């Protein structure tokens, strides 16, 4: 069995809302906490994984990823931790709108707080770290890296579904890996 088959998610909606499930987040509570951990597998792996690598040189099978979300009515913080990726490499990473699949494009575009009416979005008024969740990082000499983004806004229910690693920081770059994450909303979402 490949290590990518191992994935866990711990979810909680606190203060009045129901707890979230593996399939997605919840709205209605005063806060939402999530932790998703997985090991990357290629899309062709026999055992399905929530974490897929499309570029085995940059993100080898077995590399580990952890994503945490902490949201309340003051905003949302998303944290990313990876290990086992190419050492000394500058990656881009963003929250995307759809779950991961065999086709890297299936994860959709970047999640945007204010959605660009023109898709695919290229307008810098919408494509920027204040309107999207950017988690760019450079891995250390051991292939570990981390990033954190905080926004005063929260996710809309069901519209933030994955974290995609790109082969360069910023708003461009090929998709090299993806983790499906059941991000949640606070309040009505």
Backbone bond lengths (Angstrom), bond angles and torsions (degrees), N, CA, C in turn:
res aa  C-N    CA-C-N  psi(-1)  N-CA   C-N-CA  omega(-1)  CA-C   N-CA-C  phi
1 X - - - 1.451 - - 1.531 108.33 -
2 X 1.320 117.27 137.82 1.453 122.17 178.23 1.517 111.03 -78.55
3 X 1.341 115.57 150.73 1.457 120.38 179.99 1.518 111.96 -63.11
4 X 1.332 118.55 -25.02 1.454 122.39 -178.16 1.511 112.90 -63.63
5 X 1.304 117.36 -18.18 1.455 119.71 -179.66 1.527 111.64 -72.11
6 X 1.312 116.53 -15.76 1.454 119.78 -178.29 1.521 109.84 -88.63
7 X 1.305 117.37 113.77 1.458 121.62 177.75 1.516 107.79 -143.73
8 X 1.317 115.24 141.59 1.448 119.17 177.71 1.507 109.16 -133.13
9 X 1.296 115.44 150.91 1.458 120.60 174.18 1.512 107.43 -137.60
10 X 1.306 115.91 132.07 1.452 121.70 176.12 1.521 105.68 -118.60
11 X 1.312 116.92 120.61 1.449 121.82 -174.96 1.516 110.20 -126.65
12 X 1.323 115.76 147.59 1.460 119.48 174.40 1.511 109.26 -156.52
13 X 1.299 116.04 131.50 1.457 121.52 169.81 1.519 105.08 -107.36
14 X 1.311 116.62 122.80 1.449 120.92 -171.05 1.524 110.05 -111.61
15 X 1.310 116.96 145.37 1.455 120.89 171.90 1.516 114.33 85.07
16 X 1.311 118.32 40.10 1.443 119.08 171.78 1.512 114.82 120.48
17 X 1.328 119.08 -18.54 1.454 119.67 -179.43 1.506 110.42 -101.03
18 X 1.316 117.34 159.97 1.456 120.78 177.35 1.514 111.15 -72.28
19 X 1.307 116.32 156.92 1.465 120.09 177.30 1.510 109.53 -70.78
20 X 1.319 115.69 148.09 1.461 121.20 -179.07 1.507 110.99 -79.67
21 X 1.322 116.55 164.05 1.446 122.34 177.91 1.511 110.37 -115.99
22 X 1.327 116.97 177.00 1.458 122.08 -178.91 1.517 111.78 -59.31
23 X 1.325 117.98 -29.08 1.452 120.91 -174.12 1.504 115.51 -82.06
24 X 1.315 120.74 -7.25 1.457 119.60 179.11 1.498 111.85 165.37
25 X 1.309 115.01 176.79 1.449 121.42 -177.48 1.513 112.05 -85.83
26 X 1.310 114.26 179.94 1.446 120.07 179.68 1.509 109.80 -127.15
27 X 1.286 116.87 156.46 1.452 122.62 173.55 1.511 108.30 -117.33
28 X 1.293 116.05 171.56 1.444 120.01 174.53 1.507 114.62 100.96
29 X 1.326 120.12 -23.20 1.447 122.12 -179.85 1.516 111.05 -87.12
30 X 1.342 115.06 175.46 1.455 120.83 178.01 1.521 112.45 -86.42
31 X 1.331 117.22 -18.78 1.458 120.74 177.84 1.525 109.81 -153.32
32 X 1.313 115.30 164.17 1.459 121.58 -179.46 1.518 107.16 -145.50
33 X 1.320 116.60 130.91 1.456 121.96 177.37 1.518 108.58 -128.30
34 X 1.334 115.59 140.78 1.450 120.85 -177.37 1.520 108.83 -146.72
35 X 1.304 115.81 143.93 1.463 122.33 173.16 1.520 106.45 -140.02
36 X 1.330 117.18 121.78 1.457 122.54 178.36 1.527 107.82 -122.97
37 X 1.319 116.18 128.58 1.463 122.76 -178.53 1.521 108.01 -127.89
38 X 1.345 116.60 135.89 1.468 119.56 178.19 1.520 109.91 -156.56
39 X 1.315 115.26 165.00 1.458 123.54 172.12 1.528 107.40 -112.27
40 X 1.328 115.78 138.12 1.457 120.66 -176.42 1.525 111.97 -72.57
41 X 1.333 114.49 142.40 1.456 123.66 173.19 1.519 108.00 -132.75
42 X 1.323 117.60 154.61 1.462 118.54 173.99 1.530 110.05 -69.53
43 X 1.336 117.86 154.52 1.470 120.20 179.48 1.527 113.13 -58.28
44 X 1.335 117.48 -24.04 1.466 121.41 -178.38 1.532 113.03 -85.58
45 X 1.331 118.35 2.58 1.467 120.87 -177.46 1.526 110.96 -59.28
46 X 1.319 116.07 146.05 1.458 121.84 179.64 1.521 111.50 -63.25
47 X 1.330 115.94 -39.23 1.455 121.11 -179.42 1.530 108.12 -99.37
48 X 1.333 119.08 122.03 1.466 120.85 -178.74 1.531 111.94 -62.16
49 X 1.323 115.45 149.38 1.459 121.41 179.41 1.522 109.46 -133.88
50 X 1.322 116.19 153.49 1.466 122.09 173.48 1.529 110.37 -80.30
51 X 1.351 116.90 -11.34 1.463 122.25 -179.08 1.523 108.59 -120.17
52 X 1.328 116.05 118.23 1.462 121.61 -177.15 1.514 110.73 -116.94
53 X 1.332 117.03 136.65 1.461 121.57 172.84 1.522 108.82 -106.43
54 X 1.314 114.84 131.73 1.465 121.51 177.51 1.530 110.93 -104.31
55 X 1.321 117.51 -16.63 1.470 123.21 179.12 1.527 107.26 -130.38
56 X 1.336 116.28 97.45 1.467 121.47 -174.21 1.523 113.20 -70.73
57 X 1.341 117.65 -15.04 1.462 119.69 176.16 1.532 111.01 -77.43
58 X 1.318 117.24 -36.37 1.465 120.91 179.64 1.527 112.00 -87.55
59 X 1.339 116.25 -39.05 1.469 121.62 -179.14 1.526 107.41 -130.03
60 X 1.340 117.09 87.21 1.465 120.17 -177.26 1.531 112.06 -66.15
61 X 1.334 116.71 150.11 1.467 119.08 172.78 1.536 109.29 -54.17
62 X 1.301 116.14 138.06 1.464 122.03 -177.17 1.514 113.55 96.10
63 X 1.351 118.17 -16.48 1.471 119.84 174.60 1.528 107.81 -58.67
64 X 1.309 116.46 149.13 1.470 122.24 -173.29 1.524 110.56 -108.85
65 X 1.328 115.65 145.26 1.456 122.17 175.40 1.525 109.45 -136.37
66 X 1.318 115.10 141.34 1.460 121.91 174.99 1.529 107.76 -134.35
67 X 1.321 116.15 130.73 1.464 122.42 177.00 1.515 107.93 -124.79
68 X 1.328 115.48 133.11 1.460 121.47 176.52 1.517 109.10 -122.74
69 X 1.324 115.49 142.54 1.458 122.65 172.65 1.515 108.10 -124.64
70 X 1.324 115.91 132.11 1.460 122.51 172.54 1.522 106.43 -129.37
71 X 1.315 116.57 114.62 1.459 121.52 -178.03 1.514 110.41 -128.58
72 X 1.320 115.40 143.04 1.455 122.76 168.81 1.521 106.63 -148.16
73 X 1.290 117.62 -172.26 1.468 120.61 -175.37 1.534 112.82 -67.76
74 X 1.342 117.48 -8.91 1.472 120.95 177.02 1.528 112.20 -90.89
75 X 1.332 117.35 -12.97 1.452 119.36 179.20 1.514 113.29 145.66
76 X 1.323 114.95 -167.93 1.458 122.47 -174.93 1.526 110.30 -132.76
77 X 1.330 115.41 135.60 1.454 122.28 172.07 1.519 107.70 -118.00
78 X 1.339 115.52 130.37 1.459 121.78 175.11 1.525 106.84 -118.39
79 X 1.335 116.06 129.26 1.464 122.37 178.82 1.516 109.17 -118.10
80 X 1.325 115.68 143.62 1.454 123.18 -179.63 1.521 108.56 -128.31
81 X 1.335 116.44 133.92 1.462 122.76 174.24 1.526 107.14 -134.08
82 X 1.322 117.01 129.96 1.465 121.31 176.68 1.517 109.38 -129.07
83 X 1.324 116.11 155.22 1.462 121.69 171.70 1.517 107.78 -147.92
84 X 1.318 115.15 151.75 1.457 120.69 179.03 1.518 114.76 86.64
85 X 1.349 118.09 8.46 1.460 120.88 176.91 1.528 109.06 -88.23
86 X 1.332 116.86 176.55 1.467 120.00 -178.91 1.527 109.85 -59.74
87 X 1.329 117.69 126.87 1.470 121.30 179.35 1.531 112.39 -64.97
88 X 1.327 115.90 143.84 1.455 122.44 174.13 1.518 114.90 66.53
89 X 1.321 118.00 26.85 1.463 121.55 -175.69 1.529 110.42 -110.89
90 X 1.332 116.48 138.65 1.467 121.94 178.32 1.520 109.58 -91.51
91 X 1.325 115.97 112.57 1.465 123.30 -179.38 1.528 110.19 -103.92
92 X 1.311 115.92 149.18 1.452 122.03 163.76 1.522 107.48 -94.83
93 X 1.311 117.72 152.92 1.465 121.28 176.33 1.522 107.93 -153.93
94 X 1.326 115.75 136.06 1.457 121.09 -176.93 1.525 110.06 -145.53
95 X 1.328 116.39 154.64 1.457 121.60 168.89 1.530 106.95 -78.52
96 X 1.338 115.86 133.02 1.464 122.23 179.92 1.526 110.90 -115.79
97 X 1.335 115.89 168.31 1.467 121.80 -169.28 1.520 115.30 -87.69
98 X 1.323 118.68 -15.98 1.462 120.69 -175.72 1.518 110.23 -131.67
99 X 1.340 117.44 162.56 1.463 120.67 178.52 1.522 112.57 -69.16
100 X 1.310 115.83 163.12 1.462 122.95 177.95 1.529 109.81 -72.26
101 X 1.326 114.99 154.52 1.463 121.56 175.99 1.524 108.06 -154.14
102 X 1.324 116.85 179.58 1.466 121.11 179.95 1.514 111.55 -57.32
103 X 1.327 117.67 -37.89 1.458 123.00 177.54 1.527 108.15 -85.84
104 X 1.334 119.15 118.85 1.471 120.55 -178.82 1.525 113.86 -55.54
105 X 1.334 117.97 -30.41 1.468 121.33 -179.04 1.524 112.68 -70.31
106 X 1.332 117.57 -15.69 1.470 120.99 -176.97 1.522 112.87 -62.81
107 X 1.332 118.44 -20.91 1.469 121.23 -179.21 1.527 112.72 -73.54
108 X 1.318 117.99 0.13 1.454 121.04 176.65 1.518 112.21 70.57
109 X 1.321 115.03 -165.29 1.453 121.07 -179.08 1.516 112.22 -87.94
110 X 1.330 115.01 -179.10 1.464 120.90 176.95 1.524 109.66 -65.61
111 X 1.337 116.07 141.24 1.455 119.80 171.22 1.528 107.43 -65.81
112 X 1.335 116.86 133.03 1.459 121.78 178.27 1.525 109.79 -124.68
113 X 1.330 116.12 134.19 1.458 120.18 175.14 1.526 109.92 -64.01
114 X 1.314 116.16 -52.03 1.477 121.91 171.28 1.523 105.65 -101.73
115 X 1.312 116.77 112.95 1.456 121.55 -173.11 1.527 110.42 -79.25
116 X 1.324 114.74 127.14 1.458 122.06 175.50 1.533 108.04 -64.21
117 X 1.340 118.14 126.13 1.474 119.36 179.03 1.526 112.92 -68.39
118 X 1.340 117.72 -16.13 1.454 122.01 178.35 1.532 108.23 -104.29
119 X 1.324 116.35 117.61 1.460 121.94 -179.92 1.514 109.77 -118.55
120 X 1.326 121.82 142.00 1.454 123.82 -1.03 1.528 111.03 -68.44
121 X 1.306 115.11 145.78 1.456 122.72 -173.49 1.530 111.52 -78.01
122 X 1.333 116.01 127.33 1.466 121.45 175.71 1.525 111.59 -132.59
123 X 1.315 117.82 -5.41 1.463 123.58 -176.93 1.530 109.79 -71.35
124 X 1.348 118.78 121.38 1.468 121.11 -179.39 1.533 113.52 -59.93
125 X 1.330 117.87 -18.47 1.469 120.19 175.44 1.525 110.80 -64.59
126 X 1.339 116.92 -27.47 1.468 122.46 -179.44 1.526 112.24 -108.74
127 X 1.329 116.81 -33.84 1.470 122.11 -177.48 1.520 108.10 -93.05
128 X 1.331 115.15 89.68 1.460 120.94 -179.51 1.530 108.80 -162.08
129 X 1.327 117.95 161.46 1.470 120.44 -175.57 1.527 114.67 -68.41
130 X 1.331 118.96 -12.75 1.466 120.73 177.01 1.530 111.12 -84.12
131 X 1.334 117.85 -29.01 1.462 122.46 -177.06 1.531 112.14 -100.73
132 X 1.322 117.06 -14.14 1.454 122.92 179.01 1.532 108.57 -127.31
133 X 1.314 116.87 168.19 1.470 121.33 176.78 1.526 107.77 -98.70
134 X 1.348 115.54 104.36 1.459 122.51 178.17 1.525 108.48 -103.16
135 X 1.321 115.55 128.61 1.464 122.28 -177.83 1.530 110.27 -126.43
136 X 1.324 117.03 41.16 1.460 121.65 -178.72 1.536 110.39 -60.76
137 X 1.336 115.68 145.06 1.465 120.67 -179.77 1.522 109.36 -154.81
138 X 1.326 115.88 160.24 1.465 122.52 170.66 1.516 107.07 -115.73
139 X 1.316 115.88 125.43 1.462 119.80 -179.25 1.526 110.14 -70.32
140 X 1.324 115.41 149.17 1.461 120.40 -179.83 1.531 110.23 -82.12
141 X 1.328 116.77 -172.95 1.464 122.47 -177.33 1.528 112.94 -64.16
142 X 1.328 117.04 -16.00 1.467 121.86 179.47 1.520 112.18 -102.57
143 X 1.335 118.52 2.17 1.460 121.74 179.78 1.511 114.20 83.33
144 X 1.330 116.86 22.36 1.473 120.73 177.63 1.527 109.13 -108.38
145 X 1.312 115.78 149.77 1.451 120.24 177.68 1.510 110.38 -158.45
146 X 1.328 114.53 161.71 1.460 119.09 179.01 1.521 109.88 -153.55
147 X 1.321 114.06 157.79 1.460 120.99 178.11 1.522 107.91 -155.06
148 X 1.313 114.59 160.62 1.469 120.81 -178.82 1.521 107.38 -147.74
149 X 1.324 116.59 138.72 1.464 121.89 176.07 1.524 108.53 -133.19
150 X 1.327 115.99 136.45 1.463 121.02 176.73 1.524 108.59 -123.96
151 X 1.326 115.11 137.25 1.462 121.95 176.83 1.518 109.40 -134.12
152 X 1.308 116.58 150.23 1.469 120.95 178.13 1.521 111.26 -79.63
153 X 1.295 118.35 -2.24 1.459 123.47 176.97 1.528 109.49 -108.44
154 X 1.323 115.78 166.98 1.459 121.26 178.62 1.519 110.78 -122.50
155 X 1.326 115.50 171.92 1.459 121.43 179.54 1.526 111.24 -75.16
156 X 1.333 115.60 147.12 1.457 121.19 169.07 1.527 107.19 -78.72
157 X 1.305 116.99 142.04 1.456 122.21 -175.74 1.532 111.73 -56.20
158 X 1.341 116.12 126.17 1.451 122.42 175.96 1.516 115.95 75.01
159 X 1.328 118.84 7.16 1.463 119.89 -175.40 1.530 113.96 -108.49
160 X 1.323 118.16 -4.75 1.464 123.05 173.66 1.522 105.99 -118.15
161 X 1.354 117.75 115.46 1.459 119.08 -167.92 1.521 115.37 -128.82
162 X 1.358 118.54 -7.81 1.464 118.56 -177.31 1.525 110.95 -161.52
163 X 1.331 114.86 166.91 1.461 122.81 169.52 1.520 106.36 -120.28
164 X 1.340 115.73 126.12 1.457 121.70 -179.46 1.522 109.04 -111.51
165 X 1.335 116.24 131.86 1.459 122.23 172.12 1.523 107.92 -92.29
166 X 1.335 115.46 135.43 1.465 122.40 -179.93 1.524 109.40 -114.73
167 X 1.335 116.64 160.75 1.459 120.54 -176.54 1.523 113.74 -83.02
168 X 1.321 118.17 7.23 1.463 121.77 171.88 1.523 108.91 -157.74
169 X 1.331 117.24 151.04 1.462 120.26 179.76 1.528 111.20 -71.42
170 X 1.321 116.03 166.59 1.461 121.13 179.34 1.507 111.74 93.60
171 X 1.323 115.81 -154.52 1.458 119.98 -172.28 1.526 114.25 -95.82
172 X 1.319 117.32 0.96 1.466 119.87 -179.05 1.519 109.24 -121.89
173 X 1.292 115.89 -178.29 1.460 120.03 177.49 1.513 111.27 116.35
174 X 1.318 115.16 146.34 1.460 121.77 179.09 1.533 109.77 -69.04
175 X 1.300 116.19 151.37 1.471 122.53 177.22 1.524 108.22 -81.69
176 X 1.345 116.48 119.56 1.461 119.85 -176.29 1.525 113.03 -108.97
177 X 1.346 117.77 -17.09 1.458 121.50 178.64 1.522 108.83 -164.75
178 X 1.341 115.59 160.77 1.467 119.73 -176.81 1.523 109.56 -151.59
179 X 1.319 116.46 140.40 1.467 123.51 173.64 1.519 108.48 -123.24
180 X 1.327 117.83 122.79 1.457 121.59 173.15 1.525 108.15 -74.63
181 X 1.344 115.74 128.46 1.465 122.18 -176.97 1.529 108.82 -132.22
182 X 1.326 118.59 127.26 1.469 120.32 178.67 1.541 111.88 -83.40
183 X 1.351 116.07 65.88 1.458 119.95 -179.84 1.524 110.22 -55.39
184 X 1.337 116.47 149.99 1.455 121.23 -177.98 1.506 113.44 -120.44
185 X 1.317 114.55 164.39 1.460 122.63 178.94 1.521 109.30 -109.42
186 X 1.321 115.45 157.40 1.465 121.96 175.69 1.512 107.36 -112.92
187 X 1.319 116.83 142.78 1.456 119.86 -177.98 1.512 109.49 73.29
188 X 1.300 116.37 -140.84 1.460 120.90 -178.67 1.497 113.84 -78.88
189 X 1.377 117.68 -11.32 1.453 121.03 178.31 1.479 110.82 76.64
